Amino acid sequence: MTRRKIAIEKIENVAARQVAFSKRRKGLFKKAVELSTLCDAEIALFVFSASGKLFDYSSTSMRQVIERRNLYSDVILAKSCQPSQEVQVEGEYFKVNKELRDKTLEVRRLNGEELQDLSLKDLRKLEDLLSTSLHRISKAKVEVYEQEINILQKKEAELTEENQRLIKVEIKSMEENETLDQAQWFEHEQGQALDSSFTMRLLFP
């Protein structure tokens, strides 16, 4: 038995219309999730019921998708009224701006901000990334400490060597002074002896 085709027109019965809306809305959202998962597509979906109730779904950040859509619309508008070279510039601007927004969001999340749109899997990835970064920072800090220790040890060795050199100079200077004092004392004694001899000759010619 073949399925009977349903005419695509407004359902007049309110109850039937509400049932159809609920079923088709769930199917639409399911397809959006599948499309996002299978094709790595970035999707944002808004549905307002007849009563004005909002149903929405976003594969990533809803705000990010909306900003991307608005920026894309600006680029499309620019393409229709600008020369080719300027369009290329706009395209590069769009690309760089997206990369900037992505990196800014990444930095904010590394700082613990705007985490509400992340799944448990994404949070675990972020946690692993932070753990890896912390390990690298700790390793770099140890390397800096080791470099500073090596520099201080080198300076200590240089100061020790300089101190030993100064001690040797001081010892040599003291020895030279002592030798000079002995020579002066010897000269003084000789002078005293000559004076005594001269005096004796005067007293006992």
Secondary structure, 3 states (H helix, E strand, C coil): CCCCCCCCCCCCCHHHHHHHHHHHHHHHHHHHHHHHHHHCCCCEEEEECCCCCEEEEECCCHHHHHHHHHHHHHHHHHHHHCCHHHHHHHHHHHHHHHHHHHHHHHHHHHCCCCCCCCCHHHHHHHHHHHHHHHHHHHHHHHHHHHHHHHHHHHHHHHHHHHHHHHHHHHHHHHHHHHHHHHHHHHHHHHHHHHHHHHHHHHHCC
